[in-house]
Amino acid sequence: GKISLRFDTKMATAAFAVLSLFQIQRNYSSMDRSYVTVFQTYAENVLKNLPPNATLMTNDDMNCNTLHYLVSCENPRPDINVLKIPLITYDWWKPMQLEHFP
């Protein structure tokens, strides 16, 4: 009945959690790529060479996401705006940019 179903669900959840943790522990070191800094280095070099208060227009995900993350999260150059050109065509884009371009 209901008790058996609840017990089965809890057991399945516990088994899934244990197996997931085992897989993470077993494979983490071989899959860890925290030492790879090529994207961060690329973005830092791009930002370092921009003039003050620049707007950088990008066209692909790798450039845009890497630069946008660095500017938004690590904030080394708060004066820089990163725009992804294909997004300009969407109706929601212009209102979202008002805070960056008053």
DOTI-679865 format. One record per residue: residue number from 0; x, y, z of N, C-alpha, C in turn. Coordinates in Angstrom, 2 decimals, decimal comma. Each point is the difference from the previous one (the first is absolute). Layout:
BEGIN
   guba       n.X       n.Y       n.Z      ca.X      ca.Y      ca.Z       c.X       c.Y       c.Z
    NUM         X         Y         Z         X         Y         Z         X         Y         Z
...
END
This chain:
BEGIN
   guba       n.X       n.Y       n.Z      ca.X      ca.Y      ca.Z       c.X       c.Y       c.Z
      0      0,80     -1,17      0,00     -0,80      1,17      0,00      0,86      1,26      0,00
      1     -0,54      1,03      0,66      0,68      1,30      0,05      1,33     -0,09      0,75
      2      0,03     -0,76      1,09      1,23     -0,11      0,79      1,09     -0,66     -0,82
      3     -0,36     -1,06     -0,70      0,98     -0,72     -0,83      0,53      0,91     -1,11
      4     -0,88      0,76     -0,61      0,41      0,90     -1,08      0,92      1,10      0,54
      5     -0,33      0,55      1,18      0,85      1,01      0,62      1,38     -0,57      0,33
      6      0,01     -1,21      0,53      1,25     -0,66      0,34      0,82     -0,25     -1,26
      7     -0,64     -0,49     -1,06      0,70     -0,26     -1,26      0,58      1,29     -0,58
      8     -0,75      1,08      0,07      0,46      1,28     -0,52      1,20      0,50      0,81
      9     -0,07     -0,13      1,33      1,11      0,43      0,84      1,24     -0,86     -0,24
     10     -0,18     -1,29     -0,17      1,12     -0,89     -0,26      0,64      0,31     -1,36
     11     -0,83      0,25     -1,00      0,52      0,33     -1,33      0,75      1,32      0,04
     12     -0,52      0,97      0,72      0,67      1,30      0,13      1,33     -0,15      0,71
     13      0,02     -0,79      1,07      1,24     -0,22      0,75      1,02     -0,73     -0,86
     14     -0,45     -1,01     -0,73      0,92     -0,75     -0,88      0,56      0,90     -1,08
     15     -0,85      0,84     -0,58      0,45      0,95     -1,03      1,04      0,96      0,58
     16     -0,24      0,51      1,20      0,93      0,93      0,64      1,34     -0,67      0,28
     17     -0,04     -1,21      0,52      1,25     -0,73      0,30      0,78     -0,28     -1,27
     18     -0,69     -0,47     -1,05      0,67     -0,29     -1,26      0,57      1,28     -0,64
     19     -0,74      1,08      0,10      0,49      1,28     -0,55      1,25      0,46      0,73
     20     -0,02     -0,05      1,30      1,17      0,40      0,78      1,20     -0,90     -0,29
     21     -0,26     -1,28     -0,19      1,08     -0,93     -0,34      0,62      0,38     -1,35
     22     -0,83      0,29     -0,98      0,50      0,37     -1,33      0,78      1,32      0,05
     23     -0,49      0,94      0,76      0,71      1,28      0,13      1,36     -0,22      0,64
     24      0,03     -0,75      1,09      1,26     -0,27      0,69      0,97     -0,75     -0,90
     25     -0,50     -0,95     -0,76      0,84     -0,84     -0,84      0,57      0,75     -1,20
     26     -0,77      0,94     -0,57      0,38      0,63     -1,26      0,40      1,46      0,08
     27     -0,14      0,61      1,15      0,22      1,45      0,10      1,41      0,40     -0,45
     28      1,00     -0,67      0,49      1,37      0,42     -0,32      0,31     -0,12     -1,49
     29     -0,57     -0,99     -0,67      0,27     -0,13     -1,43     -0,80      0,99     -0,84
     30     -1,07      0,55      0,54     -0,84      0,93     -0,75      0,20      1,46      0,41
     31      0,75      0,25      1,06      0,22      1,36      0,49      0,81      0,81     -1,00
     32     -0,55      1,12     -0,41      0,69      0,88     -0,95      0,16      1,41      0,57
     33      0,03      0,10      1,32      0,11      1,32      0,62      1,33      0,68     -0,29
     34      0,98     -0,76     -0,42      1,31      0,57     -0,32      0,05      0,61     -1,41
     35     -1,01     -0,24     -0,82     -0,03      0,54     -1,37     -0,46      1,44      0,07
     36      0,87      0,92     -0,37     -0,32      1,43      0,11      0,03      0,72     -1,35
     37     -0,06     -0,74     -1,09      0,13      0,62     -1,31     -1,10      1,02     -0,26
     38     -1,24     -0,29      0,39     -1,09      0,94     -0,25      0,12      1,24      0,88
     39      0,36     -0,20      1,25      0,19      1,14      0,90      1,14      0,88     -0,49
     40      1,09     -0,60     -0,39      1,15      0,77     -0,51     -0,38      0,77     -1,26
     41     -0,74     -0,65     -0,89     -0,47      0,66     -1,22     -0,83      1,24      0,35
     42     -0,99     -0,18      0,86     -0,90      1,11      0,35      0,76      1,12      0,71
     43      0,89     -0,35      0,89      0,79      1,02      0,69      0,84      0,81     -0,99
     44      0,59     -0,67     -0,98      0,80      0,71     -1,00     -0,85      0,90     -0,88
     45     -1,19     -0,45     -0,36     -0,89      0,85     -0,80     -0,38      1,25      0,80
     46     -0,44     -0,19      1,24     -0,43      1,13      0,82      1,15      0,96      0,29
     47      1,17     -0,54      0,22      1,17      0,82      0,33      0,32      0,98     -1,13
     48     -0,29     -0,39     -1,24      0,36      0,83     -1,15     -1,11      0,91     -0,49
     49     -1,14      0,02      0,68     -1,09      0,90     -0,40      0,16      1,36      0,65
     50     -0,40      1,05     -0,73      0,06      1,34      0,60     -1,07      0,16      1,09
     51      0,12      1,01      0,84     -1,01      0,22      1,04     -1,40      0,17     -0,58
     52     -1,00     -0,51      0,71     -1,41      0,13     -0,36     -0,34     -0,57     -1,37
     53      0,69     -1,04     -0,40     -0,24     -0,61     -1,30     -1,24     -0,89      0,02
     54     -0,60     -0,16     -1,17     -1,05     -0,97     -0,23      0,56     -1,03     -0,97
     55      0,05     -1,24      0,43      0,55     -1,07     -0,81     -1,16     -0,81     -0,57
     56     -0,07     -0,07     -1,32     -1,07     -0,75     -0,67      0,56     -1,34     -0,44
     57     -0,65     -1,08      0,43      0,45     -1,34     -0,33     -1,07     -0,73     -0,80
     58      0,42     -1,06     -0,68     -0,94     -0,68     -0,87     -0,15     -1,49      0,30
     59      0,79     -0,55      0,88     -0,13     -1,44      0,27      0,00     -0,26      1,50
     60     -0,42     -1,20      0,36     -0,16     -0,35      1,41      1,30     -0,01      0,77
     61      1,05     -0,55     -0,58      1,26     -0,11      0,74      0,51      1,37      0,41
     62      0,06      0,93     -0,93      0,46      1,35      0,32     -0,96      0,69      0,96
     63     -1,25     -0,02     -0,32     -0,98      0,73      0,80     -0,09     -0,55      1,41
     64     -0,14     -1,30      0,15     -0,18     -0,57      1,33      1,24      0,17      0,87
     65      1,17     -0,20     -0,59      1,23      0,15      0,76      0,18      1,44      0,47
     66     -0,17      0,93     -0,91      0,17      1,41      0,36     -1,11      0,50      0,92
     67     -1,22     -0,42     -0,27     -1,12      0,43      0,84      0,16     -0,51      1,43
     68      0,43     -1,25      0,15      0,24     -0,53      1,35      1,06      0,83      0,72
     69      1,10      0,25     -0,67      1,09      0,73      0,66     -0,44      1,40      0,40
     70     -0,69      0,70     -0,89     -0,45      1,36      0,29     -1,08      0,00      1,09
     71     -0,94     -0,93     -0,06     -1,12     -0,01      0,94      0,34     -0,58      1,37
     72      0,82     -1,02      0,02      0,25     -0,72      1,26      1,30      0,40      0,69
     73      1,06      0,12     -0,75      1,28      0,34      0,61      0,28      1,49     -0,05
     74     -0,68      0,69     -0,89     -0,05      1,47     -0,05      1,37      0,70     -0,07
     75      0,92     -0,47     -0,86      1,29      0,70     -0,08     -0,09      1,34     -0,73
     76     -1,04      0,13     -0,85     -0,19      1,23     -0,76     -1,48      0,38      0,03
     77     -0,47      0,63      1,06     -1,43      0,34      0,08     -0,43      1,02     -1,05
     78      0,95      0,62     -0,67     -0,32      0,99     -1,02     -0,31     -0,62     -1,37
     79      0,18     -1,30     -0,15     -0,17     -0,68     -1,28     -1,39     -0,61     -0,10
     80     -0,62      0,14     -1,18     -1,26     -0,67     -0,31      0,26     -1,03     -1,08
     81     -0,53     -1,21      0,18      0,12     -1,06     -1,00     -1,37     -0,25     -0,60
     82     -0,12      0,14     -1,30     -1,26     -0,21     -0,70      0,14     -1,16     -0,97
     83     -1,00     -0,85     -0,02     -0,02     -1,10     -0,97     -0,89      0,43     -1,16
     84      0,60      0,17     -1,16     -0,68      0,57     -1,17     -1,30     -0,73     -0,34
     85     -0,06     -1,34     -0,06     -1,27     -0,65     -0,38     -1,17      0,31      0,94
     86      0,27      0,36      1,26     -1,09      0,28      0,94     -0,68      1,34     -0,26
     87      0,65      0,87     -0,73     -0,54      1,33     -0,26     -1,34     -0,06     -0,72
     88     -0,26     -1,06     -0,74     -1,24     -0,11     -0,79     -1,23     -0,36      0,83
     89      0,17     -0,39      1,26     -1,14     -0,40      0,83     -0,66      1,21      0,66
     90     -1,34     -0,07      0,13     -0,77      1,11      0,59      0,41      0,28      1,45
     91      0,36     -1,01      0,76      0,32      0,18      1,41      1,38      0,60      0,20
     92      0,81      0,03     -1,05      1,39      0,43      0,15      0,13      1,48      0,36
     93     -0,70      0,85     -0,72      0,15      1,45      0,20     -0,36      0,43      1,43
     94     -1,14     -0,40      0,56     -0,30      0,40      1,38      1,05     -0,48      1,02
     95      0,60     -1,15     -0,25      1,00     -0,52      0,92      1,30      0,80     -0,05
     96      0,23      0,71     -1,07      1,25      0,75     -0,14     -0,08      1,40      0,58
     97     -1,17      0,43      0,41     -0,17      1,37      0,51      0,89      0,29      1,22
     98      0,24     -1,00      0,84      0,85      0,24      1,17      1,46      0,20     -0,39
     99      0,41     -0,58     -1,15      1,38      0,14     -0,45      0,21      1,24     -0,86
    100     -1,07      0,40     -0,67      0,07      1,16     -0,90     -1,16      0,94      0,29
    101      0,08      0,79      1,07     -1,13      0,87      0,40     -0,31      1,08     -1,02
END
